Amino acid sequence: MPVCPLSRSENAVSRVSSENISFRLHKDLLDQLRQEAEEKRISLNTLASQIVDSYVNFTSRASKTGAIPVSRLALEVLLEGYSEDQIKAIAERIVNMTGEDSTLMFQGRYDFEALLQSFECWLKAADFPYDIRVPQTCIDRDIVS
C-alpha cells in the first residue's frame, strides 16, 4: 500500500531493505548536491534517497493527476481580490473535484488517513515547513473490561 516514504522517521528508513547502486553524474551537479547535503546537514546518500523518493512517490504521480508546479507568488497574484470565504470556496471546489482521484493515485485508497498522508507528501515534496500536532483527545485508547 503506497504511503509517503518522505515522512518516515530515520528509524523506519533504516529498517527498509536497500541495495547499492552507482550512477555517473556531471561534476558540477554532484558539487551542487554535496553543497545542498552540507547545508541540510545530511549525508549525500540521504539526500539522494530523498530525491529519488520524492520523484518516485510524488513527482511522477503528481503529473498523472494533472498537478503542475506553481510558485507561491503566482498563487498570491491569482488569489488577489478574493475574500477569505471565496478562497475557501475555491479550495473546497478543487478538493471536491480532484481530492478522491489524486488521493487514490498517491495512496491506493481513499480514507481520512490516506488524505492526510497525501497532503503530507505534498508538503514534504514542496519543502514546506510544517509540524504535526495530535491533540490528546485524538489518541486511540484501549478499552479494558
N, C-alpha and C positions, 0 to 999 in steps of 0.2 A: 504494500500500500504506500503510494508516494507521500512523503512529507517533505518539509523544507530542511534539508541537511544543513543549511546555513545556520539553523537555530540550535543545532546540537551543542551540548556542553562539550568541553575538552575531553572529559572522561568518556562520553558517549562516542566521540570521534575516535578515540584510541582503541575502542573495542571493535570498531568496524574493520573487517578484513581489508587489507590493502596489498598492492603489488608495486614493484619498482618498474619504472619506465623512463626512458631518456628521450629528450627532444633536442633538436638543434635550433637555437634561436639567434637572431641577429644580436650582436654585442650591445648595440645601443638600446634595444628593447630589454635585454637582460639587465643592463645597468639601471634602467628605469624601474624594473621590477624589484631589484635589490634595494633601490632608494625607497620605494614605497614600503617594502617589508621593514626596512630600518625605521622609517617614520612611524609605522604601526607597532613597532617593537615585537614583530613576529618573525618566524623563520621564512626563508624564501619558499620552502616546501609547503608551509602552512598557507602562505599567500597563493601559491599555485593551486593548491587544493580548493581554496575558497573561490578562486576564479573559475575553475572547472565546474565546481558545484553550482555556482551562480549561472553559468551557461546552460548546463545540462538540465537543471531543475527549475530555472526561471526564464532566462532569456529565450531559449529555443521554444519553450512552451508559450511564452508571452506573445511571440509573433503569430502563433497559431490562433490565439484568441483575438487578434486584431489590435493588441496593445502597441502603442508607439511611445518612444521616449519624448517627453515634453518637459521643458525647463520650468522651474518654479516661476520665473519671471513671465514666461508665456502664459501660464495659468493665471497669474495675478492680473495680467493685462486683459485676458479673455473674460475674467470674472468682475472686472471693474464695472461699477454701476449697478450691480445686482445687490439686493438686500441679503442679509444672512438667511432669511426664510426662503428666498428664491434660490440661493446656492444650495441649501439643504434639499429643496425640492428637486433640483437638477441632479444632485448626488443620489437621491433616492430613486429617481427615474433610471439613472445609469445602472445602479445595483439591481433594480428590478429587471432590466433588460439583459444584463450580462452576468450578474453575480453567480447564478447557478451554473451556467455553462463554463465560466472561467474557473470556478472552484472545482468542478468535475474534472476539467482538463489538468489542473495542478495537483489535485489530491486524489482523484479517482473515486470520490464520494462527495455527497453534499449533505453536511450537517453543520451544526454550530462550530464544533471543534475544527472541522475542515476549513470553514470560512475564516476562522481566526488564524489557522496555520497558513492559509494563502495570503492573508493580509500581512502576517509576519514575514513571509518570504519576500513580499513586495517591499516592505520596509527595509529589510536587510539588503536586498539587491540594489535598492536606491541609496544605500548607505545613509539612511535616515535615522538619526539618533532617537531611541525610544527606550522606555522602561516598562516592564510588565509588573503590575502590582495586582495581587489577588487578595480581595477582601477576605477576612477571616470567615465571613458568612458563606463564602463560595467554596470553602474547602470541604471535600467529602468527609463524612463522619461515619464510622462503623456503628451499627446499632447492635448492642449486646442485649440479649433477652435472658 
